[in-house]
């Protein structure tokens, strides 16, 4: 987050899941800045919001569809959208005039090990974020782009959690998933683009 003179900044995590990303960001802000961070997380998953509310009580958690958020207009300084669906008209409505939306999207090699294991068709093994990037730029003024790429090893428990999390496993066969779970340690590729956007000025 950039330096601010505000006493409090408001952050909406749209598609917050179990809340760990928003909680981590709040912690870093309180550690490195004098302003307070009011975090609000929304997700359509009741299970995710229930877990977030138990684990991270210092934020507001809400079960809702991001297409119909129950918040007044121009309420948030930052809107986070991390590997989740978007509703840009709602984001624009809820953003402060000087606010920013931060969207994280997968790149070509994101979790490529799963695509290679589960899908034999070449077109399903490839991924492009060109359309996602173009849609973002049509709604916001793109002010910055960051690339994040690294690999890390997963143990068996982490592999199971990953398969439950990612839509890449939804179309896989039961045999393919069972075979993948036999892997004791697997290196996974994280390949992401972070987009920073502000409202277009007329």
TIRO-2110 file (N, C-alpha, C; in Angstrom, 1 decimal):
// TIRO-2110
0.8, -1.2, 0.0, N, 1, A
0.0, 0.0, 0.0, CA, 1, A
0.9, 1.3, 0.0, C, 1, A
0.4, 2.3, -0.7, N, 2, A
1.2, 3.5, -0.7, CA, 2, A
1.0, 4.3, 0.6, C, 2, A
1.9, 5.3, 0.8, N, 3, A
1.8, 6.1, 2.0, CA, 3, A
0.5, 6.9, 1.9, C, 3, A
-0.2, 7.1, 3.1, N, 4, A
-1.4, 7.9, 3.1, CA, 4, A
-1.4, 8.8, 4.4, C, 4, A
-2.1, 9.9, 4.3, N, 5, A
-2.3, 10.8, 5.4, CA, 5, A
-3.6, 10.5, 6.1, C, 5, A
-4.4, 9.6, 5.7, N, 6, A
-5.6, 9.2, 6.3, CA, 6, A
-5.4, 8.5, 7.6, C, 6, A
-6.3, 8.8, 8.6, N, 7, A
-6.2, 8.1, 9.9, CA, 7, A
-6.7, 6.6, 9.7, C, 7, A
-7.5, 6.4, 8.7, N, 8, A
-8.0, 5.0, 8.5, CA, 8, A
-8.2, 4.8, 7.0, C, 8, A
-7.8, 3.6, 6.5, N, 9, A
-8.1, 3.2, 5.2, CA, 9, A
-9.0, 2.0, 5.2, C, 9, A
-9.9, 1.9, 4.2, N, 10, A
-10.8, 0.9, 4.1, CA, 10, A
-10.5, -0.1, 2.9, C, 10, A
-10.5, -1.4, 3.2, N, 11, A
-10.1, -2.4, 2.2, CA, 11, A
-11.2, -3.4, 2.1, C, 11, A
-11.6, -3.6, 0.9, N, 12, A
-12.6, -4.7, 0.6, CA, 12, A
-11.9, -5.8, -0.2, C, 12, A
-12.0, -7.0, 0.4, N, 13, A
-11.5, -8.2, -0.3, CA, 13, A
-12.7, -8.9, -1.0, C, 13, A
-12.8, -8.7, -2.3, N, 14, A
-13.9, -9.3, -3.0, CA, 14, A
-13.6, -10.7, -3.5, C, 14, A
-14.2, -11.7, -2.8, N, 15, A
-13.8, -13.1, -3.1, CA, 15, A
-12.7, -13.5, -2.1, C, 15, A
-13.0, -13.2, -0.8, N, 16, A
-11.9, -13.4, 0.2, CA, 16, A
-11.6, -14.8, 0.6, C, 16, A
-12.5, -15.8, 0.3, N, 17, A
-12.2, -17.1, 0.7, CA, 17, A
-12.2, -17.2, 2.2, C, 17, A
-11.2, -17.9, 2.8, N, 18, A
-11.1, -18.1, 4.2, CA, 18, A
-10.4, -16.9, 4.9, C, 18, A
-10.1, -15.8, 4.2, N, 19, A
-9.7, -14.6, 4.9, CA, 19, A
-8.3, -14.4, 5.1, C, 19, A
-7.4, -15.3, 4.8, N, 20, A
-6.0, -15.2, 5.2, CA, 20, A
-5.3, -14.0, 4.5, C, 20, A
-5.6, -13.8, 3.2, N, 21, A
-4.9, -12.7, 2.5, CA, 21, A
-5.3, -11.3, 3.1, C, 21, A
-6.5, -11.1, 3.3, N, 22, A
-6.9, -9.8, 3.9, CA, 22, A
-6.3, -9.6, 5.3, C, 22, A
-6.3, -10.7, 6.1, N, 23, A
-5.8, -10.6, 7.5, CA, 23, A
-4.3, -10.3, 7.4, C, 23, A
-3.6, -10.9, 6.5, N, 24, A
-2.1, -10.7, 6.4, CA, 24, A
-1.8, -9.2, 6.0, C, 24, A
-2.6, -8.7, 5.0, N, 25, A
-2.5, -7.3, 4.6, CA, 25, A
-2.7, -6.3, 5.7, C, 25, A
-3.8, -6.6, 6.5, N, 26, A
-4.1, -5.7, 7.6, CA, 26, A
-2.9, -5.7, 8.6, C, 26, A
-2.4, -6.9, 8.8, N, 27, A
-1.2, -7.0, 9.8, CA, 27, A
0.0, -6.2, 9.3, C, 27, A
0.3, -6.3, 8.0, N, 28, A
1.4, -5.5, 7.5, CA, 28, A
1.2, -4.0, 7.6, C, 28, A
-0.1, -3.6, 7.3, N, 29, A
-0.4, -2.1, 7.4, CA, 29, A
-0.2, -1.6, 8.8, C, 29, A
-0.7, -2.4, 9.8, N, 30, A
-0.6, -1.9, 11.2, CA, 30, A
0.8, -1.9, 11.6, C, 30, A
1.7, -2.8, 11.1, N, 31, A
3.1, -2.9, 11.5, CA, 31, A
3.9, -1.7, 10.9, C, 31, A
3.6, -1.3, 9.7, N, 32, A
4.4, -0.4, 9.0, CA, 32, A
3.8, 1.0, 8.8, C, 32, A
2.6, 1.2, 9.1, N, 33, A
1.9, 2.5, 8.9, CA, 33, A
1.2, 2.9, 10.2, C, 33, A
1.0, 4.2, 10.4, N, 34, A
0.3, 4.8, 11.5, CA, 34, A
-1.2, 4.7, 11.4, C, 34, A
-1.7, 4.7, 10.1, N, 35, A
-3.1, 4.6, 9.9, CA, 35, A
-3.7, 3.2, 10.2, C, 35, A
-4.9, 3.2, 10.6, N, 36, A
-5.6, 1.9, 10.8, CA, 36, A
-6.2, 1.4, 9.6, C, 36, A
-6.4, 0.1, 9.5, N, 37, A
-6.9, -0.5, 8.3, CA, 37, A
-8.2, -1.3, 8.6, C, 37, A
-9.3, -0.8, 8.1, N, 38, A
-10.6, -1.5, 8.3, CA, 38, A
-10.7, -2.5, 7.1, C, 38, A
-10.7, -3.8, 7.5, N, 39, A
-10.8, -4.8, 6.4, CA, 39, A
-12.2, -5.4, 6.4, C, 39, A
-12.8, -5.5, 5.2, N, 40, A
-14.1, -6.1, 4.9, CA, 40, A
-13.9, -7.2, 3.9, C, 40, A
-14.3, -8.4, 4.2, N, 41, A
-14.1, -9.5, 3.3, CA, 41, A
-15.5, -10.1, 2.9, C, 41, A
-15.7, -10.3, 1.6, N, 42, A
-17.0, -10.8, 1.1, CA, 42, A
-16.7, -12.1, 0.3, C, 42, A
-17.6, -13.0, 0.4, N, 43, A
-17.5, -14.2, -0.5, CA, 43, A
-18.8, -14.9, -0.5, C, 43, A
-19.1, -15.6, -1.6, N, 44, A
-20.4, -16.3, -1.7, CA, 44, A
-20.4, -17.6, -0.9, C, 44, A
-19.2, -18.1, -0.4, N, 45, A
-19.1, -19.3, 0.3, CA, 45, A
-19.3, -19.1, 1.8, C, 45, A
-20.4, -19.7, 2.3, N, 46, A
-20.7, -19.6, 3.7, CA, 46, A
-19.6, -20.3, 4.6, C, 46, A
-19.1, -21.4, 4.1, N, 47, A
-18.0, -22.1, 4.8, CA, 47, A
-16.8, -21.2, 4.9, C, 47, A
-16.4, -20.5, 3.8, N, 48, A
-15.2, -19.7, 3.8, CA, 48, A
-15.4, -18.5, 4.8, C, 48, A
-16.5, -17.9, 4.8, N, 49, A
-16.8, -16.7, 5.7, CA, 49, A
-16.8, -17.2, 7.1, C, 49, A
-17.4, -18.3, 7.4, N, 50, A
-17.5, -18.9, 8.7, CA, 50, A
-16.1, -19.1, 9.3, C, 50, A
-15.2, -19.7, 8.5, N, 51, A
-13.8, -19.9, 8.9, CA, 51, A
-13.1, -18.6, 9.1, C, 51, A
-13.3, -17.6, 8.2, N, 52, A
-12.6, -16.3, 8.3, CA, 52, A
-13.0, -15.6, 9.6, C, 52, A
-14.3, -15.7, 9.9, N, 53, A
-14.8, -15.0, 11.1, CA, 53, A
-14.3, -15.6, 12.4, C, 53, A
-14.0, -16.9, 12.4, N, 54, A
-13.4, -17.6, 13.5, CA, 54, A
-11.9, -17.3, 13.7, C, 54, A
-11.2, -17.3, 12.6, N, 55, A
-9.8, -17.2, 12.6, CA, 55, A
-9.3, -15.8, 12.7, C, 55, A
-10.0, -14.8, 12.1, N, 56, A
-9.6, -13.5, 12.0, CA, 56, A
-10.7, -12.5, 12.4, C, 56, A
-10.8, -12.3, 13.7, N, 57, A
-11.9, -11.5, 14.3, CA, 57, A
-11.7, -10.0, 14.1, C, 57, A
-10.6, -9.5, 13.5, N, 58, A
-10.3, -8.1, 13.4, CA, 58, A
-10.8, -7.5, 12.1, C, 58, A
-11.6, -8.2, 11.4, N, 59, A
-12.2, -7.7, 10.1, CA, 59, A
-13.7, -8.0, 10.1, C, 59, A
-14.3, -7.4, 9.1, N, 60, A
-15.8, -7.7, 9.0, CA, 60, A
-15.9, -8.7, 7.8, C, 60, A
-16.7, -9.7, 8.0, N, 61, A
-16.9, -10.8, 7.1, CA, 61, A
-18.4, -10.9, 6.7, C, 61, A
-18.6, -11.1, 5.4, N, 62, A
-20.0, -11.1, 4.9, CA, 62, A
-20.2, -12.1, 3.8, C, 62, A
-21.2, -12.9, 3.9, N, 63, A
-21.6, -13.8, 2.8, CA, 63, A
-22.5, -13.0, 1.8, C, 63, A
-22.0, -12.8, 0.6, N, 64, A
-22.8, -12.1, -0.4, CA, 64, A
-22.2, -12.3, -1.8, C, 64, A
-23.0, -12.0, -2.8, N, 65, A
-22.6, -12.1, -4.2, CA, 65, A
-22.0, -10.8, -4.5, C, 65, A
-20.8, -10.8, -5.1, N, 66, A
-20.1, -9.6, -5.4, CA, 66, A
-20.8, -8.7, -6.5, C, 66, A
-21.8, -9.3, -7.2, N, 67, A
-22.6, -8.5, -8.1, CA, 67, A
-23.6, -7.7, -7.4, C, 67, A
-23.9, -7.9, -6.1, N, 68, A
-24.9, -7.2, -5.3, CA, 68, A
-24.3, -7.0, -3.9, C, 68, A
-23.3, -6.2, -3.8, N, 69, A
-22.6, -6.0, -2.5, CA, 69, A
-23.5, -5.0, -1.6, C, 69, A
-23.6, -5.3, -0.3, N, 70, A
-24.5, -4.5, 0.5, CA, 70, A
-23.8, -3.3, 1.1, C, 70, A
-23.1, -2.5, 0.3, N, 71, A
-22.3, -1.4, 0.8, CA, 71, A
-22.6, -0.1, 0.0, C, 71, A
-22.6, 1.0, 0.7, N, 72, A
-22.9, 2.3, 0.0, CA, 72, A
-21.8, 2.6, -1.0, C, 72, A
-22.0, 3.5, -1.9, N, 73, A
-21.1, 3.9, -2.9, CA, 73, A
-19.9, 4.7, -2.3, C, 73, A
-18.7, 4.5, -3.0, N, 74, A
-17.5, 5.2, -2.7, CA, 74, A
-17.0, 5.0, -1.3, C, 74, A
-17.1, 3.8, -0.8, N, 75, A
-16.8, 3.5, 0.6, CA, 75, A
-15.3, 3.0, 0.8, C, 75, A
-14.7, 2.5, -0.3, N, 76, A
-13.4, 1.7, -0.1, CA, 76, A
-12.3, 2.4, -0.8, C, 76, A
-11.2, 2.5, 0.0, N, 77, A
-9.9, 3.0, -0.6, CA, 77, A
-9.2, 2.0, -1.5, C, 77, A
-9.4, 0.7, -1.1, N, 78, A
-8.8, -0.3, -1.9, CA, 78, A
-9.8, -1.5, -2.1, C, 78, A
-9.8, -2.0, -3.2, N, 79, A
-10.6, -3.3, -3.5, CA, 79, A
-9.6, -4.3, -4.0, C, 79, A
-9.5, -5.4, -3.2, N, 80, A
-8.7, -6.5, -3.6, CA, 80, A
-9.5, -7.6, -4.3, C, 80, A
-9.0, -8.2, -5.4, N, 81, A
-9.7, -9.2, -6.1, CA, 81, A
-8.6, -10.3, -6.5, C, 81, A
-8.4, -11.3, -5.7, N, 82, A
-7.3, -12.2, -5.8, CA, 82, A
-7.8, -13.5, -6.4, C, 82, A
-7.4, -13.8, -7.6, N, 83, A
-7.8, -15.1, -8.3, CA, 83, A
-9.3, -15.4, -8.1, C, 83, A
-10.1, -14.4, -8.2, N, 84, A
-11.5, -14.5, -8.1, CA, 84, A
-12.3, -13.8, -9.2, C, 84, A
-13.5, -14.2, -9.4, N, 85, A
-14.4, -13.5, -10.4, CA, 85, A
-14.5, -12.1, -10.0, C, 85, A
-14.9, -11.2, -10.9, N, 86, A
-15.0, -9.8, -10.7, CA, 86, A
-16.4, -9.3, -11.1, C, 86, A
-16.7, -8.1, -10.5, N, 87, A
-17.9, -7.4, -11.0, CA, 87, A
-17.5, -5.9, -11.1, C, 87, A
-16.9, -5.5, -12.2, N, 88, A
-16.3, -4.2, -12.3, CA, 88, A
-17.2, -3.0, -12.0, C, 88, A
-18.5, -3.2, -12.4, N, 89, A
-19.4, -2.1, -12.2, CA, 89, A
-19.6, -1.9, -10.7, C, 89, A
-19.7, -2.9, -10.0, N, 90, A
-19.8, -2.8, -8.5, CA, 90, A
-18.5, -2.3, -7.9, C, 90, A
-17.4, -2.7, -8.4, N, 91, A
-16.1, -2.2, -7.9, CA, 91, A
-16.0, -0.7, -8.1, C, 91, A
-16.4, -0.2, -9.3, N, 92, A
-16.3, 1.2, -9.5, CA, 92, A
-17.3, 2.0, -8.6, C, 92, A
-18.5, 1.4, -8.4, N, 93, A
-19.4, 2.1, -7.6, CA, 93, A
-18.9, 2.2, -6.1, C, 93, A
-18.3, 1.2, -5.6, N, 94, A
-17.9, 1.1, -4.2, CA, 94, A
-16.5, 1.8, -4.0, C, 94, A
-15.7, 2.0, -5.0, N, 95, A
-14.4, 2.7, -4.8, CA, 95, A
-14.5, 4.2, -4.6, C, 95, A
-13.7, 4.7, -3.6, N, 96, A
-13.6, 6.1, -3.5, CA, 96, A
-13.0, 6.7, -4.8, C, 96, A
-13.3, 8.0, -5.0, N, 97, A
-12.8, 8.6, -6.2, CA, 97, A
-11.3, 8.4, -6.4, C, 97, A
-10.5, 8.5, -5.3, N, 98, A
-9.1, 8.3, -5.4, CA, 98, A
-8.7, 6.9, -5.1, C, 98, A
-9.6, 5.9, -5.1, N, 99, A
-9.4, 4.6, -4.7, CA, 99, A
-8.7, 3.8, -5.7, C, 99, A
-8.3, 2.5, -5.4, N, 100, A
-7.6, 1.7, -6.3, CA, 100, A
-8.1, 0.3, -6.2, C, 100, A
-8.2, -0.4, -7.3, N, 101, A
-8.5, -1.8, -7.3, CA, 101, A
-7.2, -2.6, -7.7, C, 101, A
-7.0, -3.7, -6.9, N, 102, A
-5.8, -4.5, -7.1, CA, 102, A
-6.3, -5.9, -7.4, C, 102, A
-6.1, -6.3, -8.6, N, 103, A
-6.5, -7.6, -9.1, CA, 103, A
-5.4, -8.5, -9.4, C, 103, A
-5.4, -9.7, -8.9, N, 104, A
-4.4, -10.7, -9.2, CA, 104, A
-4.9, -11.8, -10.1, C, 104, A
-4.2, -12.0, -11.2, N, 105, A
-4.7, -12.9, -12.3, CA, 105, A
-3.6, -13.9, -12.6, C, 105, A
-4.0, -15.2, -13.0, N, 106, A
-2.9, -16.2, -13.3, CA, 106, A
-2.3, -15.9, -14.6, C, 106, A
-1.0, -16.2, -14.7, N, 107, A
-0.3, -16.2, -16.0, CA, 107, A
-0.3, -17.6, -16.6, C, 107, A
0.4, -17.7, -17.7, N, 108, A
0.4, -18.9, -18.5, CA, 108, A
0.8, -20.2, -17.7, C, 108, A
1.8, -20.0, -16.9, N, 109, A
2.4, -21.2, -16.2, CA, 109, A
1.8, -21.4, -14.8, C, 109, A
0.8, -20.7, -14.4, N, 110, A
0.2, -20.9, -13.1, CA, 110, A
-0.3, -22.3, -12.9, C, 110, A
0.2, -23.0, -11.9, N, 111, A
-0.2, -24.4, -11.6, CA, 111, A
-0.2, -25.3, -12.8, C, 111, A
0.9, -25.1, -13.6, N, 112, A
0.9, -25.8, -14.9, CA, 112, A
1.1, -27.3, -14.6, C, 112, A
1.6, -27.7, -13.5, N, 113, A
1.8, -29.1, -13.2, CA, 113, A
0.4, -29.8, -13.1, C, 113, A
-0.6, -29.1, -12.6, N, 114, A
-1.9, -29.7, -12.5, CA, 114, A
-2.6, -29.8, -13.9, C, 114, A
-2.4, -28.8, -14.7, N, 115, A
-3.0, -28.9, -16.1, CA, 115, A
-2.4, -30.0, -16.8, C, 115, A
-1.0, -30.2, -16.7, N, 116, A
-0.3, -31.2, -17.4, CA, 116, A
-0.7, -32.6, -16.9, C, 116, A
-1.1, -32.7, -15.6, N, 117, A
-1.4, -34.0, -15.0, CA, 117, A
-2.9, -34.4, -15.4, C, 117, A
-3.8, -33.4, -15.4, N, 118, A
-5.2, -33.7, -15.5, CA, 118, A
-5.7, -33.6, -17.0, C, 118, A
-5.1, -32.9, -17.8, N, 119, A
-5.6, -32.6, -19.2, CA, 119, A
-4.6, -33.0, -20.2, C, 119, A
-5.0, -33.9, -21.1, N, 120, A
-4.1, -34.3, -22.2, CA, 120, A
-4.2, -33.5, -23.4, C, 120, A
-5.4, -32.8, -23.6, N, 121, A
-5.5, -31.9, -24.8, CA, 121, A
-4.6, -30.7, -24.7, C, 121, A
-3.9, -30.4, -25.7, N, 122, A
-2.9, -29.2, -25.7, CA, 122, A
-3.6, -27.9, -25.4, C, 122, A
-4.9, -27.7, -25.9, N, 123, A
-5.6, -26.5, -25.7, CA, 123, A
-5.9, -26.3, -24.2, C, 123, A
-6.1, -27.4, -23.5, N, 124, A
-6.4, -27.2, -22.0, CA, 124, A
-5.2, -27.1, -21.2, C, 124, A
-4.0, -27.5, -21.7, N, 125, A
-2.8, -27.3, -21.0, CA, 125, A
-2.2, -25.9, -21.1, C, 125, A
-2.8, -25.1, -22.1, N, 126, A
-2.3, -23.7, -22.2, CA, 126, A
-3.4, -22.8, -21.6, C, 126, A
-2.9, -21.6, -21.2, N, 127, A
-3.8, -20.6, -20.6, CA, 127, A
-3.2, -19.3, -21.0, C, 127, A
-4.2, -18.4, -21.3, N, 128, A
-3.8, -17.0, -21.6, CA, 128, A
-4.7, -16.0, -20.8, C, 128, A
-4.1, -15.0, -20.3, N, 129, A
-4.9, -14.0, -19.6, CA, 129, A
-5.1, -12.7, -20.4, C, 129, A
-5.0, -12.8, -21.7, N, 130, A
-5.1, -11.6, -22.5, CA, 130, A
-6.5, -11.0, -22.4, C, 130, A
-7.5, -11.8, -22.5, N, 131, A
-8.9, -11.3, -22.4, CA, 131, A
-9.2, -10.6, -21.0, C, 131, A
-8.7, -11.2, -20.0, N, 132, A
-8.8, -10.7, -18.6, CA, 132, A
-8.2, -9.3, -18.5, C, 132, A
-7.0, -9.2, -19.0, N, 133, A
-6.2, -8.0, -19.0, CA, 133, A
-6.9, -6.9, -19.8, C, 133, A
-7.4, -7.2, -21.0, N, 134, A
-8.1, -6.3, -21.8, CA, 134, A
-9.4, -5.8, -21.1, C, 134, A
-10.1, -6.7, -20.5, N, 135, A
-11.3, -6.3, -19.8, CA, 135, A
-11.0, -5.3, -18.6, C, 135, A
-10.0, -5.6, -17.9, N, 136, A
-9.6, -4.8, -16.8, CA, 136, A
-9.2, -3.4, -17.3, C, 136, A
-8.5, -3.3, -18.4, N, 137, A
-8.1, -2.0, -18.9, CA, 137, A
-9.2, -1.2, -19.5, C, 137, A
-10.3, -1.9, -19.9, N, 138, A
-11.4, -1.2, -20.4, CA, 138, A
-12.3, -0.5, -19.3, C, 138, A
-12.1, -1.0, -18.1, N, 139, A
-12.8, -0.5, -16.9, CA, 139, A
-12.0, 0.5, -16.1, C, 139, A
-10.7, 0.3, -16.1, N, 140, A
-9.9, 1.1, -15.1, CA, 140, A
-8.7, 1.7, -15.9, C, 140, A
-8.1, 2.7, -15.3, N, 141, A
-6.9, 3.2, -15.8, CA, 141, A
-5.8, 2.4, -15.1, C, 141, A
-5.0, 1.7, -16.0, N, 142, A
-4.0, 0.8, -15.5, CA, 142, A
-2.8, 1.6, -15.0, C, 142, A
-2.5, 1.7, -13.7, N, 143, A
-1.4, 2.5, -13.2, CA, 143, A
-0.1, 1.7, -12.9, C, 143, A
-0.2, 0.4, -12.8, N, 144, A
1.0, -0.4, -12.5, CA, 144, A
0.7, -1.8, -12.7, C, 144, A
1.8, -2.6, -13.0, N, 145, A
1.7, -4.0, -13.2, CA, 145, A
2.9, -4.7, -12.6, C, 145, A
2.6, -5.7, -11.8, N, 146, A
3.7, -6.4, -11.2, CA, 146, A
3.6, -7.9, -11.5, C, 146, A
4.8, -8.5, -11.8, N, 147, A
4.8, -10.0, -12.1, CA, 147, A
5.4, -10.7, -10.9, C, 147, A
4.8, -11.8, -10.6, N, 148, A
5.2, -12.7, -9.4, CA, 148, A
5.4, -14.1, -10.0, C, 148, A
6.5, -14.7, -9.8, N, 149, A
6.8, -16.1, -10.3, CA, 149, A
7.7, -16.8, -9.4, C, 149, A
7.3, -17.9, -8.9, N, 150, A
8.2, -18.8, -8.1, CA, 150, A
7.7, -20.2, -8.0, C, 150, A
8.5, -21.1, -7.5, N, 151, A
8.1, -22.5, -7.4, CA, 151, A
8.3, -22.9, -5.9, C, 151, A
7.4, -23.7, -5.4, N, 152, A
7.6, -24.2, -4.0, CA, 152, A
7.1, -25.6, -3.9, C, 152, A
7.6, -26.4, -2.9, N, 153, A
7.3, -27.8, -2.8, CA, 153, A
6.1, -27.9, -1.9, C, 153, A
5.2, -28.9, -2.2, N, 154, A
4.0, -29.2, -1.4, CA, 154, A
4.1, -30.6, -0.9, C, 154, A
3.8, -30.8, 0.4, N, 155, A
3.7, -32.2, 0.9, CA, 155, A
2.3, -32.7, 0.6, C, 155, A
2.0, -33.9, 1.1, N, 156, A
0.8, -34.6, 0.7, CA, 156, A
-0.5, -33.8, 1.2, C, 156, A
-0.4, -33.3, 2.5, N, 157, A
-1.5, -32.6, 3.0, CA, 157, A
-1.8, -31.3, 2.2, C, 157, A
-0.7, -30.6, 1.8, N, 158, A
-0.9, -29.4, 1.0, CA, 158, A
-1.4, -29.7, -0.4, C, 158, A
-1.0, -30.8, -0.9, N, 159, A
-1.5, -31.2, -2.2, CA, 159, A
-3.1, -31.4, -2.2, C, 159, A
-3.5, -32.0, -1.1, N, 160, A
-5.0, -32.3, -1.0, CA, 160, A
-5.7, -30.9, -0.8, C, 160, A
-5.2, -30.0, -0.1, N, 161, A
-5.8, -28.7, 0.1, CA, 161, A
-5.8, -27.9, -1.2, C, 161, A
-4.7, -28.0, -2.0, N, 162, A
-4.7, -27.4, -3.3, CA, 162, A
-5.7, -27.9, -4.2, C, 162, A
-5.9, -29.2, -4.3, N, 163, A
-6.9, -29.8, -5.2, CA, 163, A
-8.3, -29.4, -4.8, C, 163, A
-8.6, -29.2, -3.5, N, 164, A
-9.9, -28.7, -3.1, CA, 164, A
-10.1, -27.2, -3.4, C, 164, A
-9.0, -26.5, -3.5, N, 165, A
-9.1, -25.0, -3.8, CA, 165, A
-9.3, -24.7, -5.2, C, 165, A
-8.5, -25.4, -6.1, N, 166, A
-8.4, -24.9, -7.5, CA, 166, A
-9.5, -25.5, -8.4, C, 166, A
-10.1, -24.7, -9.3, N, 167, A
-11.0, -25.2, -10.3, CA, 167, A
-10.4, -26.2, -11.3, C, 167, A
-9.0, -26.1, -11.4, N, 168, A
-8.4, -27.0, -12.3, CA, 168, A
-8.6, -28.5, -12.0, C, 168, A
-9.0, -28.8, -10.8, N, 169, A
-9.3, -30.2, -10.5, CA, 169, A
-10.7, -30.6, -10.7, C, 169, A
-11.6, -29.7, -11.0, N, 170, A
-13.0, -30.0, -11.1, CA, 170, A
-13.3, -30.8, -12.4, C, 170, A
-12.6, -30.6, -13.4, N, 171, A
-12.8, -31.4, -14.6, CA, 171, A
-11.9, -32.7, -14.7, C, 171, A
-11.2, -32.9, -13.7, N, 172, A
-10.3, -34.1, -13.7, CA, 172, A
-11.0, -35.4, -13.4, C, 172, A
-10.5, -36.5, -13.9, N, 173, A
-11.1, -37.8, -13.6, CA, 173, A
-10.7, -38.2, -12.2, C, 173, A
-11.5, -39.1, -11.6, N, 174, A
-11.2, -39.6, -10.3, CA, 174, A
-9.9, -40.3, -10.2, C, 174, A
-9.6, -41.0, -11.3, N, 175, A
-8.3, -41.8, -11.4, CA, 175, A
-7.2, -40.8, -11.5, C, 175, A
-7.3, -39.7, -12.2, N, 176, A
-6.3, -38.7, -12.3, CA, 176, A
-6.0, -38.0, -11.0, C, 176, A
-7.0, -37.7, -10.2, N, 177, A
-6.8, -37.1, -8.9, CA, 177, A
-6.2, -38.1, -7.9, C, 177, A
-6.6, -39.4, -8.0, N, 178, A
-6.0, -40.4, -7.1, CA, 178, A
-4.5, -40.5, -7.4, C, 178, A
-4.2, -40.5, -8.7, N, 179, A
-2.8, -40.7, -9.1, CA, 179, A
-2.0, -39.5, -8.6, C, 179, A
-2.6, -38.3, -8.7, N, 180, A
-1.9, -37.1, -8.3, CA, 180, A
-1.6, -37.1, -6.8, C, 180, A
-2.6, -37.6, -6.1, N, 181, A
-2.4, -37.6, -4.6, CA, 181, A
-1.4, -38.6, -4.1, C, 181, A
-0.9, -39.5, -5.0, N, 182, A
0.1, -40.4, -4.6, CA, 182, A
1.5, -39.7, -4.6, C, 182, A
1.6, -38.5, -5.1, N, 183, A
2.8, -37.8, -5.1, CA, 183, A
3.1, -37.4, -3.7, C, 183, A
4.3, -37.7, -3.2, N, 184, A
4.7, -37.3, -1.8, CA, 184, A
5.1, -35.9, -1.7, C, 184, A
5.9, -35.4, -2.6, N, 185, A
6.3, -34.0, -2.7, CA, 185, A
6.3, -33.5, -4.1, C, 185, A
5.7, -32.4, -4.3, N, 186, A
5.5, -31.9, -5.7, CA, 186, A
5.8, -30.4, -5.7, C, 186, A
6.6, -30.0, -6.7, N, 187, A
6.9, -28.6, -6.9, CA, 187, A
5.8, -28.0, -7.8, C, 187, A
5.2, -26.9, -7.3, N, 188, A
4.2, -26.2, -8.0, CA, 188, A
4.7, -24.9, -8.5, C, 188, A
4.2, -24.5, -9.7, N, 189, A
4.6, -23.2, -10.2, CA, 189, A
3.6, -22.1, -9.9, C, 189, A
4.0, -21.0, -9.3, N, 190, A
3.1, -19.9, -9.1, CA, 190, A
3.5, -18.8, -10.1, C, 190, A
2.6, -18.4, -10.9, N, 191, A
2.9, -17.4, -12.0, CA, 191, A
1.8, -16.4, -12.1, C, 191, A
1.9, -15.2, -11.6, N, 192, A
0.8, -14.3, -11.4, CA, 192, A
1.2, -12.9, -12.0, C, 192, A
0.1, -12.2, -12.3, N, 193, A
0.2, -10.8, -12.7, CA, 193, A
-0.7, -10.0, -11.7, C, 193, A
-0.1, -8.9, -11.1, N, 194, A
-0.9, -8.1, -10.2, CA, 194, A
-1.2, -6.7, -11.0, C, 194, A
-2.5, -6.4, -11.1, N, 195, A
-2.9, -5.2, -11.8, CA, 195, A
-3.4, -4.2, -10.8, C, 195, A
-2.9, -3.0, -11.0, N, 196, A
-3.3, -1.8, -10.2, CA, 196, A
-4.1, -0.8, -11.0, C, 196, A
-5.4, -0.6, -10.7, N, 197, A
-6.2, 0.3, -11.5, CA, 197, A
-6.9, 1.3, -10.7, C, 197, A
-7.1, 2.5, -11.3, N, 198, A
-7.9, 3.6, -10.8, CA, 198, A
-9.0, 3.9, -11.7, C, 198, A
-10.0, 4.7, -11.2, N, 199, A
-11.1, 5.1, -12.0, CA, 199, A
-10.6, 5.9, -13.2, C, 199, A
-11.2, 5.7, -14.4, N, 200, A
-10.9, 6.5, -15.5, CA, 200, A
-11.4, 8.0, -15.2, C, 200, A
-10.6, 8.9, -15.6, N, 201, A
-11.0, 10.3, -15.5, CA, 201, A
-11.6, 10.8, -16.7, C, 201, A
-12.8, 11.4, -16.6, N, 202, A
-13.5, 11.9, -17.8, CA, 202, A
-12.9, 13.2, -18.3, C, 202, A
END
